[in-house]
Amino acid sequence: MDWKSSISGFEAYLMLERSLSKNSIVAYITDVEKLASYANGQGVAGPLTVTQHDAEQFLGFLHEIGISARSQARILSGLKAYYKYLILEGIIKQSPLELIEGPRLGKKLPIVLHHEEIDAMINTIDLSHPQGHRNKAIIEVLYACGLRVTELISLKLSNFYDELGYIQVIGKNNKERVIPIADYSISVVRQYTDNERKQIDIKPGNSDYVFLNRRGKALSRVMIFNIVKQLANDAGISKTVSPHTFRHSFATHLVEGGADLRAVQQMLGHESILTTELYTHLDTDYLRYTLEQYLPVLDTHQMTQQLQVN
């Protein structure tokens, strides 16, 4: 079996069996193509002749050309999925990457916005602008429901149950979940859908999407990123803010408020509770990080000991 035919089969598997998004499939295929290109340059005939040593050499090559440890780990994950597919198809019996561990990644705290910063971003929105109420509704839903950007742009009016106080979203791997939405957030969205949105000439096939551009089509991921970035700049926020920042803020504020971790897991759509547990550590770690950022002269370890004594 050559690289081309195996990659084609892997792509079909990701699409039909795992129901991954187009972006995820492209990322997986790109990872395998990187290995294929390297292997060809080393005289390795095809995917079935790749050894553990070849794979280790490939990861070393990625390091040498400046690929970050986090990107190396992602590529390794993609390659392991590829060889797992070959095992499932009965093409090989054992993966050459089975015993290879990815690079150790240092813990990196996700960026979280304070309530005041979110309010500041919303307050910079000019509601007299044709897209003002739409942009306010976008920020409100991102934060109030903890949505991924893909879930936001895919949100439909038919999945918006305002009378019951919840929305239904399509998450990763096409999994549906129900998320409660507050009355105030509902009113912000309705202010947009009942007024600005009705002034748009909606293009065929887009009538059920909640958020539309001025040309009557569903918004793109890039447009959401641009809206969020502009509002952060207008509010004078120096942090690197993206749509996902609101998801981190949503989860962190829930945990800080004492929300049940399983409930947070369900609302975020995490498959594993271990992913959600990040926010239990983030609560304490973020406070320490903030303290060290704004009071760097303090010995936080010594101060902690003093607090314990008192």
Secondary structure as the mmCIF struct_conf table of DSSP 4:
data_model
#
loop_
_struct_conf.conf_type_id
_struct_conf.id
_struct_conf.beg_label_comp_id
_struct_conf.beg_label_asym_id
_struct_conf.beg_label_seq_id
_struct_conf.end_label_comp_id
_struct_conf.end_label_asym_id
_struct_conf.end_label_seq_id
HELX_RH_AL_P HELX_RH_AL_P1 TRP A 3 LEU A 16
TURN_TY1_P TURN_TY1_P1 GLU A 17 GLU A 17
BEND BEND1 ARG A 18 ARG A 18
HELX_RH_AL_P HELX_RH_AL_P2 LYS A 22 GLY A 41
TURN_TY1_P TURN_TY1_P2 GLN A 42 GLY A 43
BEND BEND2 GLY A 46 GLY A 46
HELX_RH_3T_P HELX_RH_3T_P1 PRO A 47 THR A 49
HELX_RH_AL_P HELX_RH_AL_P3 GLN A 52 GLU A 64
TURN_TY1_P TURN_TY1_P3 ILE A 65 GLY A 66
HELX_RH_AL_P HELX_RH_AL_P4 ALA A 69 LEU A 88
TURN_TY1_P TURN_TY1_P4 GLU A 89 GLY A 90
BEND BEND3 ILE A 91 ILE A 91
BEND BEND4 LYS A 93 GLN A 94
TURN_TY1_P TURN_TY1_P5 PRO A 96 LEU A 99
HELX_LH_PP_P HELX_LH_PP_P1 ILE A 100 ARG A 104
HELX_LH_PP_P HELX_LH_PP_P2 LEU A 109 ILE A 111
HELX_RH_AL_P HELX_RH_AL_P5 HIS A 115 ASN A 123
TURN_TY1_P TURN_TY1_P6 THR A 124 THR A 124
TURN_TY1_P TURN_TY1_P7 LEU A 127 SER A 128
BEND BEND5 HIS A 129 HIS A 129
TURN_TY1_P TURN_TY1_P8 PRO A 130 GLN A 131
HELX_RH_AL_P HELX_RH_AL_P6 GLY A 132 CYS A 145
TURN_TY1_P TURN_TY1_P9 GLY A 146 GLY A 146
HELX_RH_AL_P HELX_RH_AL_P7 VAL A 149 ILE A 153
TURN_TY1_P TURN_TY1_P10 SER A 154 SER A 154
STRN STRN1 LYS A 156 LYS A 156
HELX_RH_3T_P HELX_RH_3T_P2 LEU A 157 ASN A 159
STRN STRN2 PHE A 160 TYR A 161
TURN_TY1_P TURN_TY1_P11 ASP A 162 GLY A 165
STRN STRN3 TYR A 166 ILE A 170
HELX_RH_3T_P HELX_RH_3T_P3 LYS A 172 ASN A 174
STRN STRN4 GLU A 176 PRO A 180
HELX_RH_AL_P HELX_RH_AL_P8 ASP A 183 THR A 193
TURN_TY1_P TURN_TY1_P12 ASP A 194 ASN A 195
HELX_RH_3T_P HELX_RH_3T_P4 GLU A 196 GLN A 199
BEND BEND6 ILE A 200 ILE A 200
HELX_LH_PP_P HELX_LH_PP_P3 ILE A 202 LYS A 203
TURN_TY1_P TURN_TY1_P13 PRO A 204 GLY A 205
TURN_TY1_P TURN_TY1_P14 SER A 207 ASP A 208
STRN STRN5 TYR A 209 TYR A 209
BEND BEND7 VAL A 210 VAL A 210
STRN STRN6 LEU A 212 LEU A 212
TURN_TY1_P TURN_TY1_P15 ARG A 214 ARG A 215
BEND BEND8 GLY A 216 LYS A 217
STRN STRN7 ALA A 218 ALA A 218
HELX_LH_PP_P HELX_LH_PP_P4 LEU A 219 SER A 220
HELX_RH_AL_P HELX_RH_AL_P9 ARG A 221 ASP A 234
TURN_TY1_P TURN_TY1_P16 ALA A 235 GLY A 236
BEND BEND9 LYS A 239 LYS A 239
HELX_RH_AL_P HELX_RH_AL_P10 PRO A 243 GLU A 256
TURN_TY1_P TURN_TY1_P17 GLY A 257 GLY A 258
HELX_RH_AL_P HELX_RH_AL_P11 LEU A 261 LEU A 268
TURN_TY1_P TURN_TY1_P18 GLY A 269 GLY A 269
BEND BEND10 GLU A 271 SER A 272
HELX_RH_AL_P HELX_RH_AL_P12 ILE A 273 THR A 276
TURN_TY1_P TURN_TY1_P19 GLU A 277 GLU A 277
HELX_RH_AL_P HELX_RH_AL_P13 LEU A 278 TYR A 294
TURN_TY1_P TURN_TY1_P20 PRO A 296 VAL A 297
BEND BEND11 LEU A 298 LEU A 298
HELX_RH_AL_P HELX_RH_AL_P14 THR A 300 VAL A 309
#
